Amino acid sequence: MVNMSKACRESAGLLLAPITGNASFFVFMYALGWLCLLLTASPDGNPPPYSYALYELFVDLYVICALLCIVPRRWRGIPRALLSVFLYAVSIADVYCFHRFGTSLSPTMLLLVNETNYDEASQFFSTYVGWDVIASPVGWLMALAALHLCVAVGAFLVRRMRHRPRINEELRHGCSCLCCLPAAVAVAVLLIWGITVTLPNKRATAKLFSAGELGKVERAFLDDNKAELYLPVHRLAFSIYANNLADRQLDKLTEFVGCSRIDSCSFRSPEIVLVIGESHNRHHSQLYGYDKAVSPRQKARADAGRLVVFTDVVSPWNLTSFVFKNLFSLQTVGDKADWCDYPLFPEVFRAAGYGVTFVTNQFVPDAAESICNFSGGFFMTDHELSDKMFDVRNSAIHEYDEGLLAEYDTLPRPSAKANLTIFHLKGQHAEYRRKYPRDRKVFRPADYRHRRVNNHARWVLADYDNATLYNDSILDAVIRRFESRDAVVIYLSDHGESCFGFDRDKFGRTHSERPSYETAYEEYEVPFWIWCSESYEAARPEVVAAVRAAAAKPFMTDRLPHLLLYLGGISCPYYRPDCNPLSPDYDERNPRILKNTTDYDKLRNDYGK
């Protein structure tokens, strides 16, 4: 019995050793994690907090303390002190950013910090760092750090004043009384339960950090069981990882900067305007037979014959980031090389002598942007690459797209022989009710009583159609700005958006590996049209005839750069006439592969059987 009791105490001591051997570190780091969870919780509960955060925090700290026990006791204070300073510093930065700027640590925030010089940093600290920081939630972390320091110094002084007890390390530390047994049982239960409920998050985190490229990172974040980066140190690690992945692709892209070979340029179109919408379901457009008056201005222009509607266009992805990479790169889906192994079309246009303007209501550096925007826009916001691609850029994000147009009106015009202007709108990106002004509301839930959907769906439908109607006014305003010029305007949406199509109880986007036909219909079929001014048609009737002849041809938007090069009259080694629907050499049999997995035409044909 004595031997059994001794074995139990020794086992309990071994189990408790990581905690008892690093007691103050464990307690204060747990308190730090708990405080960070409270201080960075979203006020409206969206996104909801991670349910198992405190269990996972316990498990993580236990593992760290177990590793610290490997270090001899006399040296253990050094890694503990370094870890403590690092974790407090990261946590204070994260909480400060959350309460000052409305966002915790993010890839874009880290990118902005890396780009900050000494003068900018000095101005930042003089502007934003003062006594008010102590009075903010950051003060709680500072107080905890001060208390931790006092306890650590006090413990050090006590140890210096007394003779070190000669015991067998942590094995018997704190185990001289029976209370260690229930404590060990409690720790064992917490560890078993914590490991069980948090293992899915560990798997998701491992998947996230082993993605290897930004696109896969974004898709991992869109999984139902996505990784919960519940602590500031996790968010910092992810930000560093995402920036490293972006840097790899930027290195490849910059290889082409200034090296694009232009054989000739006829400047076939003096003014080319590309308008990229967002989340526009073409089946919510009058141009494609929708029964609500959501696009009256576009329809009027189409009826007048100046706007040519393309009826069979799909996007290769339903994610903005993937679409933008395919849309801007001269690579096409199916090529063996990656998108960043090819030049981007704005750089080619600039090398050919075009002035290039890019105005965007999404891809302006913003510390609070999501990983989706970071993934899609990092190559747009890199200073070196942006300077090589664009002569003129806007600098602000606007609540509504009419603000973007107003800013465009104030921008200088490039002094070039011909111009390429790119507008990137917010369009109908979720949340729909925030994409149009309140005084522009036309549709209401009662207008959808005939739909076999619930009342919430009718509210969503009304908001989506109001956003679509507002988008119609923006597109018309763009055309009006170029109506008196020798201009051609191309509009497409990056992807569609499910909005209770087929009367399914669903809106937003589906991220399954292989899209169904219903998903392809709603989220991959996109609106696409080309408008030509009166003077443009008079000067280039052959181009307008080619546009009208191509309206019914199958097309995928990854091939758009080749159409643009044709409109610019640019001859270069990367131009492929078989990808340009206006060319007599266009190959309509080119497969249209969605998400690199699914042949759209086969999917549509199989559904029709």
DODOBA-325570 format. One line per 2 residues: their letters; for each residue x, y, z of C-alpha. Coordinates in nm, 3 decimals, always signed. Layout:
a) X Y Z | ...
//
This chain:
mv) +0.000 +0.000 +0.000 | +0.287 +0.233 +0.087
nm) +0.452 +0.166 -0.248 | +0.120 +0.221 -0.430
sk) +0.062 +0.548 -0.246 | +0.414 +0.659 -0.326
ac) +0.368 +0.569 -0.696 | +0.041 +0.767 -0.707
re) +0.207 +1.072 -0.553 | +0.498 +1.048 -0.794
sa) +0.263 +1.012 -1.093 | +0.059 +1.308 -0.971
gl) +0.378 +1.506 -0.923 | +0.494 +1.423 -1.272
ll) +0.159 +1.532 -1.418 | +0.158 +1.855 -1.221
ap) +0.528 +1.929 -1.273 | +0.482 +2.157 -1.580
it) +0.241 +2.377 -1.380 | +0.406 +2.367 -1.038
gn) +0.750 +2.416 -1.188 | +0.633 +2.726 -1.380
as) +0.347 +2.835 -1.157 | +0.353 +3.213 -1.195
ff) +0.427 +3.191 -1.568 | +0.134 +2.953 -1.622
vf) -0.111 +3.161 -1.419 | -0.019 +3.497 -1.571
my) -0.004 +3.368 -1.930 | -0.346 +3.208 -1.886
al) -0.477 +3.538 -1.750 | -0.318 +3.719 -2.045
gw) -0.488 +3.489 -2.296 | -0.822 +3.523 -2.120
lc) -0.794 +3.903 -2.117 | -0.707 +3.912 -2.488
ll) -1.014 +3.702 -2.567 | -1.235 +3.945 -2.375
lt) -1.077 +4.263 -2.512 | -1.080 +4.159 -2.879
as) -1.432 +4.012 -2.883 | -1.652 +4.164 -3.152
pd) -1.911 +4.397 -2.992 | -2.192 +4.259 -3.208
gn) -2.085 +3.897 -3.165 | -1.995 +3.861 -3.534
pp) -1.783 +3.660 -3.579 | -1.886 +3.460 -3.273
py) -1.613 +3.380 -3.019 | -1.432 +3.048 -3.035
sy) -1.619 +2.821 -2.794 | -1.322 +2.613 -2.684
al) -1.067 +2.893 -2.656 | -1.007 +2.858 -2.281
ye) -0.964 +2.481 -2.306 | -0.720 +2.514 -2.592
lf) -0.534 +2.787 -2.404 | -0.494 +2.550 -2.107
vd) -0.362 +2.269 -2.328 | -0.124 +2.500 -2.516
ly) +0.019 +2.647 -2.198 | +0.059 +2.304 -2.042
vi) +0.261 +2.188 -2.344 | +0.480 +2.501 -2.336
ca) +0.545 +2.456 -1.964 | +0.627 +2.088 -2.019
ll) +0.888 +2.192 -2.274 | +1.026 +2.448 -2.029
ci) +1.075 +2.168 -1.775 | +1.338 +2.023 -2.009
vp) +1.552 +2.329 -1.937 | +1.754 +2.301 -1.613
rr) +1.590 +2.493 -1.328 | +1.877 +2.740 -1.287
wr) +1.847 +2.852 -1.653 | +1.473 +2.819 -1.694
gi) +1.400 +3.177 -1.597 | +1.565 +3.308 -1.915
pr) +1.330 +3.147 -2.174 | +1.034 +3.218 -1.944
al) +1.125 +3.587 -1.928 | +1.180 +3.611 -2.304
ls) +0.851 +3.434 -2.375 | +0.665 +3.658 -2.131
vf) +0.804 +3.979 -2.280 | +0.726 +3.861 -2.633
ly) +0.369 +3.750 -2.554 | +0.290 +4.069 -2.361
av) +0.428 +4.285 -2.644 | +0.230 +4.100 -2.913
si) -0.088 +4.106 -2.703 | -0.058 +4.478 -2.629
ad) -0.005 +4.552 -3.000 | -0.302 +4.336 -3.098
vy) -0.542 +4.486 -2.842 | -0.421 +4.838 -2.916
cf) -0.487 +4.792 -3.288 | -0.828 +4.639 -3.221
hr) -0.947 +4.934 -3.011 | -0.772 +5.211 -3.204
fg) -0.828 +5.092 -3.560 | -1.106 +4.834 -3.528
ts) -0.892 +4.538 -3.631 | -0.654 +4.298 -3.466
ls) -0.321 +4.198 -3.620 | -0.364 +4.111 -3.989
pt) -0.144 +4.043 -4.293 | -0.211 +4.390 -4.433
ml) -0.137 +4.558 -4.101 | +0.197 +4.379 -4.087
ll) +0.263 +4.480 -4.448 | +0.191 +4.845 -4.363
vn) +0.425 +4.827 -4.062 | +0.703 +4.684 -4.280
et) +0.659 +4.973 -4.524 | +0.670 +5.240 -4.251
ny) +0.988 +5.450 -4.234 | +1.136 +5.625 -3.929
de) +0.959 +5.959 -3.988 | +0.623 +5.790 -4.037
as) +0.676 +5.579 -3.725 | +0.764 +5.891 -3.521
qf) +0.450 +6.068 -3.645 | +0.242 +5.761 -3.562
fs) +0.366 +5.742 -3.202 | +0.328 +6.115 -3.147
ty) -0.027 +6.103 -3.285 | -0.168 +5.779 -3.149
vg) +0.039 +5.680 -2.844 | -0.020 +5.881 -2.528
wd) -0.165 +5.862 -2.180 | -0.501 +5.774 -2.326
vi) -0.354 +5.434 -2.415 | -0.323 +5.349 -2.045
as) -0.686 +5.444 -1.994 | -0.790 +5.217 -2.281
pv) -0.830 +4.835 -2.262 | -0.455 +4.815 -2.325
gw) -0.413 +4.939 -1.968 | -0.543 +4.607 -1.836
lm) -0.263 +4.423 -2.013 | -0.006 +4.670 -1.886
al) -0.134 +4.626 -1.531 | -0.115 +4.249 -1.564
aa) +0.241 +4.273 -1.698 | +0.340 +4.501 -1.408
lh) +0.190 +4.260 -1.154 | +0.364 +3.967 -1.321
lc) +0.696 +4.154 -1.303 | +0.647 +4.229 -0.932
va) +0.569 +3.866 -0.855 | +0.870 +3.745 -1.057
vg) +1.107 +3.992 -0.887 | +0.967 +3.906 -0.545
af) +1.011 +3.532 -0.606 | +1.368 +3.590 -0.725
lv) +1.456 +3.788 -0.411 | +1.303 +3.524 -0.185
rr) +1.507 +3.253 -0.356 | +1.823 +3.457 -0.314
mr) +1.759 +3.506 +0.058 | +1.705 +3.142 +0.151
hr) +1.898 +2.821 +0.096 | +1.779 +2.624 -0.207
pr) +1.588 +2.316 -0.087 | +1.742 +1.993 -0.199
in) +1.463 +1.797 -0.364 | +1.437 +1.594 -0.679
ee) +1.343 +1.875 -0.929 | +0.965 +1.908 -0.993
lr) +0.891 +1.540 -0.935 | +0.812 +1.598 -0.567
hg) +0.757 +1.970 -0.582 | +0.417 +2.052 -0.433
cs) +0.335 +1.684 -0.380 | +0.405 +1.645 -0.011
cl) +0.038 +1.650 +0.079 | -0.267 +1.464 -0.042
cc) -0.414 +1.771 -0.218 | -0.190 +1.700 -0.517
lp) -0.396 +1.394 -0.606 | -0.728 +1.574 -0.675
aa) -0.533 +1.853 -0.849 | -0.367 +1.597 -1.075
va) -0.703 +1.439 -1.153 | -0.846 +1.780 -1.241
va) -0.550 +1.857 -1.468 | -0.579 +1.514 -1.636
vl) -0.951 +1.567 -1.701 | -0.891 +1.916 -1.841
li) -0.614 +1.788 -2.066 | -0.814 +1.494 -2.201
wg) -1.125 +1.705 -2.258 | -0.926 +1.997 -2.397
it) -0.733 +1.783 -2.644 | -1.054 +1.611 -2.757
vt) -1.256 +1.925 -2.829 | -0.971 +2.131 -2.974
lp) -0.814 +1.867 -3.197 | -1.026 +1.975 -3.501
nk) -0.894 +2.330 -3.464 | -0.537 +2.202 -3.444
ra) -0.593 +2.008 -3.766 | -0.746 +2.315 -3.934
ta) -0.454 +2.530 -3.818 | -0.202 +2.279 -3.950
kl) -0.388 +2.278 -4.283 | -0.381 +2.658 -4.292
fs) -0.008 +2.684 -4.225 | +0.077 +2.410 -4.474
ag) -0.130 +2.555 -4.762 | +0.179 +2.674 -4.948
el) +0.005 +2.948 -5.150 | -0.230 +3.233 -5.075
gk) -0.520 +3.092 -5.275 | -0.520 +2.773 -5.070
ve) -0.491 +2.979 -4.752 | -0.804 +3.168 -4.847
ra) -0.992 +2.849 -4.924 | -0.887 +2.706 -4.587
fl) -1.039 +3.013 -4.422 | -1.363 +2.955 -4.609
dd) -1.404 +2.596 -4.487 | -1.683 +2.530 -4.240
nk) -1.420 +2.400 -3.997 | -1.178 +2.686 -4.047
ae) -0.886 +2.752 -3.813 | -0.962 +2.974 -3.514
ly) -0.666 +3.205 -3.457 | -0.790 +3.292 -3.112
lp) -0.473 +3.449 -2.966 | -0.266 +3.751 -3.078
vh) +0.044 +3.538 -3.122 | -0.149 +3.312 -3.364
rl) -0.261 +3.614 -3.565 | +0.095 +3.746 -3.578
af) +0.229 +3.410 -3.695 | -0.038 +3.391 -3.964
si) +0.032 +3.748 -4.078 | +0.402 +3.669 -4.117
ya) +0.318 +3.347 -4.303 | +0.073 +3.518 -4.541
nn) +0.320 +3.796 -4.617 | +0.593 +3.543 -4.692
la) +0.363 +3.363 -4.938 | +0.276 +3.696 -5.101
dr) +0.645 +3.789 -5.126 | +0.721 +3.470 -5.319
ql) +0.462 +3.551 -5.583 | +0.565 +3.917 -5.593
dk) +0.921 +3.811 -5.663 | +0.801 +3.619 -5.967
lt) +0.579 +3.903 -6.088 | +0.851 +4.165 -6.060
ef) +1.073 +3.957 -6.289 | +0.849 +4.067 -6.577
vg) +0.826 +4.431 -6.477 | +0.994 +4.638 -6.744
cs) +1.078 +4.328 -6.947 | +0.758 +4.283 -7.147
ri) +0.845 +4.266 -7.515 | +0.615 +4.466 -7.738
ds) +0.647 +4.389 -8.107 | +0.410 +4.665 -8.215
cs) +0.111 +4.869 -8.101 | -0.143 +5.029 -8.334
fr) -0.349 +5.189 -8.050 | -0.659 +5.042 -8.213
sp) -0.876 +5.182 -7.932 | -0.773 +5.526 -7.797
ei) -0.987 +5.486 -7.483 | -1.039 +5.141 -7.329
vl) -1.245 +5.127 -7.011 | -1.274 +4.808 -6.806
vi) -1.534 +4.799 -6.528 | -1.510 +4.506 -6.286
ge) -1.819 +4.451 -6.076 | -1.857 +4.236 -5.768
sh) -2.093 +3.947 -5.691 | -2.336 +4.027 -5.973
nr) -2.569 +3.734 -6.038 | -2.652 +3.776 -6.406
hh) -2.991 +3.615 -6.351 | -3.075 +3.927 -6.148
sq) -3.032 +4.145 -6.455 | -3.288 +4.255 -6.711
ly) -3.024 +4.196 -6.977 | -3.064 +3.825 -6.904
gy) -3.441 +3.813 -6.861 | -3.494 +3.900 -6.492
dk) -3.850 +4.013 -6.421 | -3.761 +4.304 -6.192
av) -3.650 +4.644 -6.325 | -3.302 +4.626 -6.170
sp) -3.099 +4.734 -6.475 | -3.316 +4.978 -6.674
rq) -3.030 +5.199 -6.791 | -2.823 +4.910 -6.924
ka) -3.132 +4.765 -7.093 | -3.209 +5.098 -7.259
ra) -2.858 +5.114 -7.399 | -2.879 +4.751 -7.516
da) -3.215 +4.818 -7.683 | -3.060 +5.117 -7.859
gr) -2.795 +4.885 -8.004 | -2.486 +5.047 -7.852
lv) -2.441 +4.794 -7.572 | -2.374 +4.434 -7.683
vf) -2.465 +4.167 -7.428 | -2.257 +3.847 -7.423
td) -2.485 +3.559 -7.336 | -2.250 +3.271 -7.250
vv) -1.974 +3.393 -7.018 | -1.851 +3.224 -6.701
sp) -1.589 +3.301 -6.438 | -1.328 +3.037 -6.350
wn) -1.376 +3.096 -5.977 | -1.633 +3.231 -5.735
lt) -1.364 +3.397 -5.519 | -1.248 +3.751 -5.596
sf) -0.884 +3.679 -5.517 | -0.860 +3.385 -5.758
vf) -1.056 +3.572 -6.024 | -0.832 +3.878 -6.006
kn) -0.519 +3.672 -6.049 | -0.668 +3.500 -6.355
lf) -0.820 +3.826 -6.480 | -0.499 +4.028 -6.470
sl) -0.246 +3.763 -6.568 | -0.186 +3.663 -6.929
qt) -0.196 +3.304 -6.811 | -0.514 +3.111 -6.891
vg) -0.666 +2.828 -6.689 | -0.506 +2.503 -6.796
dk) -0.159 +2.646 -6.858 | +0.112 +2.452 -6.679
ad) +0.279 +2.757 -6.523 | +0.130 +2.955 -6.237
wc) -0.051 +3.289 -6.283 | +0.247 +3.480 -6.142
dy) +0.479 +3.328 -6.404 | +0.319 +3.554 -6.667
pl) +0.311 +3.933 -6.697 | +0.000 +4.125 -6.590
fp) -0.188 +4.302 -6.868 | -0.170 +4.658 -6.720
ev) +0.210 +4.638 -6.729 | +0.197 +4.522 -7.092
fr) -0.034 +4.811 -7.183 | +0.195 +5.057 -7.012
aa) +0.498 +4.913 -7.189 | +0.312 +4.957 -7.519
gy) +0.257 +5.328 -7.453 | -0.088 +5.336 -7.294
gv) -0.155 +5.548 -6.987 | -0.309 +5.319 -6.724
tf) -0.546 +5.435 -6.448 | -0.676 +5.203 -6.175
vt) -0.951 +5.315 -5.938 | -1.069 +5.054 -5.690
nq) -1.317 +5.052 -5.405 | -1.162 +4.742 -5.249
fv) -0.790 +4.704 -5.310 | -0.654 +5.007 -5.128
pd) -0.423 +4.908 -4.837 | -0.648 +4.868 -4.533
aa) -0.532 +4.705 -4.211 | -0.881 +4.571 -4.142
es) -0.922 +4.390 -4.472 | -1.001 +4.020 -4.476
ic) -0.763 +3.751 -4.594 | -0.977 +3.730 -4.910
nf) -0.901 +4.093 -4.998 | -0.537 +4.053 -4.899
sg) -0.505 +3.743 -5.118 | -0.670 +3.913 -5.414
gf) -0.512 +4.253 -5.378 | -0.160 +4.212 -5.241
fm) -0.012 +4.246 -5.590 | -0.228 +4.555 -5.647
td) -0.106 +4.729 -5.333 | +0.264 +4.645 -5.357
he) +0.425 +4.984 -5.421 | +0.691 +4.870 -5.665
ls) +0.457 +4.660 -5.875 | +0.176 +4.915 -5.862
dk) +0.409 +5.192 -5.979 | +0.509 +4.979 -6.276
mf) +0.152 +4.886 -6.372 | -0.038 +5.210 -6.317
dv) +0.019 +5.576 -6.394 | -0.269 +5.691 -6.173
rn) -0.440 +5.531 -5.872 | -0.697 +5.637 -5.618
sa) -0.615 +5.639 -5.248 | -0.942 +5.593 -5.057
ih) -1.217 +5.343 -4.994 | -1.569 +5.487 -5.025
ey) -1.890 +5.378 -4.860 | -2.067 +5.369 -5.195
de) -1.936 +5.339 -5.549 | -2.052 +5.689 -5.646
gl) -1.782 +5.815 -5.408 | -1.526 +5.624 -5.614
la) -1.646 +5.796 -5.932 | -1.629 +6.134 -5.761
ey) -1.269 +6.065 -5.661 | -1.190 +5.954 -6.017
dt) -1.310 +6.292 -6.143 | -1.044 +6.463 -5.930
lp) -0.754 +6.245 -6.045 | -0.505 +6.364 -6.309
rp) -0.519 +6.206 -6.654 | -0.210 +6.028 -6.783
sa) -0.029 +6.217 -7.058 | -0.024 +5.933 -7.309
ka) -0.131 +5.870 -7.667 | -0.407 +5.633 -7.551
nl) -0.559 +5.531 -7.218 | -0.668 +5.219 -7.033
ti) -0.893 +5.294 -6.734 | -0.993 +5.021 -6.489
fh) -1.277 +5.066 -6.239 | -1.316 +4.810 -5.963
lk) -1.648 +4.847 -5.780 | -1.795 +4.716 -5.457
gq) -2.100 +4.621 -5.659 | -2.328 +4.376 -5.481
ha) -2.070 +4.234 -5.244 | -2.221 +4.114 -4.918
ey) -2.360 +4.269 -4.704 | -2.609 +4.381 -4.970
rr) -2.800 +4.637 -4.762 | -2.478 +4.833 -4.716
ky) -2.408 +4.860 -5.090 | -2.669 +5.122 -5.172
pr) -2.783 +5.445 -5.002 | -3.098 +5.424 -4.792
dr) -3.275 +5.683 -5.008 | -3.225 +5.458 -5.313
kv) -3.442 +5.177 -5.180 | -3.702 +5.069 -5.439
fr) -3.770 +4.699 -5.380 | -3.931 +4.567 -5.063
pa) -4.001 +4.216 -4.926 | -4.364 +4.235 -5.041
dy) -4.239 +4.239 -5.402 | -4.129 +3.875 -5.361
rh) -4.450 +3.723 -5.226 | -4.465 +3.497 -5.530
rr) -4.130 +3.336 -5.440 | -4.139 +3.012 -5.241
vn) -3.899 +3.139 -4.977 | -3.932 +3.257 -4.617
nh) -3.968 +3.617 -4.502 | -3.598 +3.661 -4.424
ar) -3.515 +3.554 -4.780 | -3.752 +3.818 -4.915
wv) -3.567 +4.089 -4.720 | -3.236 +3.963 -4.860
la) -3.375 +3.952 -5.213 | -3.499 +4.310 -5.181
dy) -3.159 +4.429 -5.059 | -2.977 +4.242 -5.337
dn) -3.200 +4.385 -5.608 | -3.171 +4.735 -5.462
at) -2.791 +4.699 -5.469 | -2.819 +4.576 -5.830
ly) -3.033 +4.874 -5.928 | -2.782 +5.107 -5.764
nd) -2.502 +4.930 -5.953 | -2.695 +4.997 -6.275
si) -2.679 +5.370 -6.200 | -2.303 +5.347 -6.139
ld) -2.242 +5.165 -6.468 | -2.447 +5.425 -6.651
av) -2.248 +5.702 -6.483 | -1.924 +5.541 -6.604
ir) -2.050 +5.525 -6.962 | -2.166 +5.888 -6.948
rf) -1.813 +5.995 -6.857 | -1.685 +5.843 -7.185
es) -1.985 +5.900 -7.411 | -1.828 +6.190 -7.595
rd) -1.491 +6.016 -7.637 | -1.355 +5.761 -7.884
av) -1.409 +5.487 -7.627 | -1.501 +5.125 -7.572
vi) -1.631 +5.011 -7.230 | -1.625 +4.648 -7.110
yl) -1.819 +4.538 -6.803 | -1.807 +4.206 -6.621
sd) -1.852 +4.084 -6.268 | -1.574 +3.896 -6.094
hg) -1.822 +3.619 -6.008 | -2.189 +3.571 -5.929
es) -2.371 +3.518 -5.602 | -2.635 +3.267 -5.500
cf) -2.952 +3.451 -5.413 | -3.223 +3.191 -5.353
gf) -3.201 +3.062 -5.708 | -3.400 +2.745 -5.781
dr) -3.595 +2.856 -5.471 | -3.325 +2.710 -5.252
dk) -3.294 +2.849 -4.901 | -2.947 +2.983 -4.970
fg) -2.762 +3.303 -5.049 | -2.393 +3.392 -5.065
rt) -2.142 +3.152 -5.213 | -2.068 +2.781 -5.197
hs) -1.710 +2.665 -5.163 | -1.735 +2.296 -5.241
er) -1.448 +2.147 -5.440 | -1.670 +2.058 -5.736
ps) -1.958 +2.299 -5.801 | -2.300 +2.162 -5.892
ye) -2.488 +2.302 -6.191 | -2.714 +2.503 -5.958
ta) -2.405 +2.664 -5.803 | -2.245 +2.724 -6.144
ye) -2.566 +2.885 -6.270 | -2.583 +3.129 -5.980
ey) -2.218 +3.191 -5.892 | -2.008 +3.132 -6.206
ev) -2.228 +3.260 -6.489 | -2.155 +3.633 -6.502
pf) -2.285 +3.939 -6.687 | -2.055 +4.060 -6.963
wi) -2.111 +4.336 -7.214 | -1.921 +4.573 -7.442
wc) -2.039 +4.926 -7.517 | -1.893 +5.142 -7.796
se) -1.934 +5.515 -7.828 | -2.083 +5.664 -8.145
sy) -1.747 +5.803 -8.258 | -1.578 +5.470 -8.186
ea) -1.829 +5.280 -8.400 | -1.797 +5.531 -8.682
ar) -1.417 +5.502 -8.686 | -1.394 +5.121 -8.634
pe) -1.700 +4.946 -8.776 | -1.501 +4.623 -8.819
vv) -1.431 +4.604 -8.443 | -1.796 +4.669 -8.357
aa) -1.902 +4.403 -8.609 | -1.662 +4.156 -8.445
vr) -1.809 +4.241 -8.104 | -2.163 +4.174 -8.223
aa) -2.058 +3.850 -8.393 | -1.898 +3.727 -8.070
aa) -2.196 +3.793 -7.842 | -2.316 +3.432 -7.834
kp) -1.974 +3.264 -7.827 | -1.873 +3.068 -7.516
fm) -1.616 +3.262 -7.318 | -1.441 +3.249 -6.981
td) -1.311 +3.563 -6.813 | -0.956 +3.433 -6.759
rl) -0.908 +3.508 -7.133 | -1.009 +3.873 -7.100
ph) -0.648 +4.006 -7.122 | -0.618 +3.867 -7.475
ll) -0.937 +4.045 -7.581 | -0.799 +4.367 -7.428
ly) -0.466 +4.331 -7.609 | -0.660 +4.300 -7.937
lg) -0.860 +4.615 -7.859 | -0.533 +4.793 -7.787
gi) -0.375 +4.669 -8.109 | -0.085 +4.529 -7.905
sc) +0.127 +4.256 -8.061 | +0.348 +4.070 -7.814
py) +0.469 +3.711 -7.755 | +0.202 +3.647 -7.490
yr) -0.100 +3.739 -7.702 | -0.312 +3.435 -7.799
pd) -0.574 +3.493 -8.072 | -0.736 +3.158 -7.987
cn) -0.836 +3.314 -7.652 | -0.979 +3.634 -7.803
pl) -1.348 +3.599 -7.901 | -1.318 +3.895 -8.142
sp) -1.052 +3.714 -8.344 | -1.132 +3.484 -8.640
dy) -0.885 +3.241 -8.480 | -1.083 +3.216 -8.156
de) -1.122 +2.855 -8.041 | -1.472 +2.804 -7.902
rn) -1.373 +2.451 -7.796 | -1.134 +2.576 -7.530
pr) -1.253 +2.402 -7.212 | -1.403 +2.623 -6.944
il) -1.285 +2.470 -6.619 | -1.437 +2.591 -6.292
kn) -1.214 +2.580 -5.980 | -0.962 +2.373 -6.176
tt) -1.191 +2.073 -6.126 | -1.515 +2.096 -6.326
dy) -1.584 +2.136 -6.696 | -1.867 +2.390 -6.709
dk) -1.997 +2.291 -7.051 | -2.011 +1.924 -6.958
lr) -2.183 +2.016 -6.631 | -2.444 +2.219 -6.817
nd) -2.499 +1.952 -7.082 | -2.537 +1.679 -6.820
yg) -2.791 +1.888 -6.631 | -2.995 +1.938 -6.948
k) -3.021 +1.565 -7.013
//
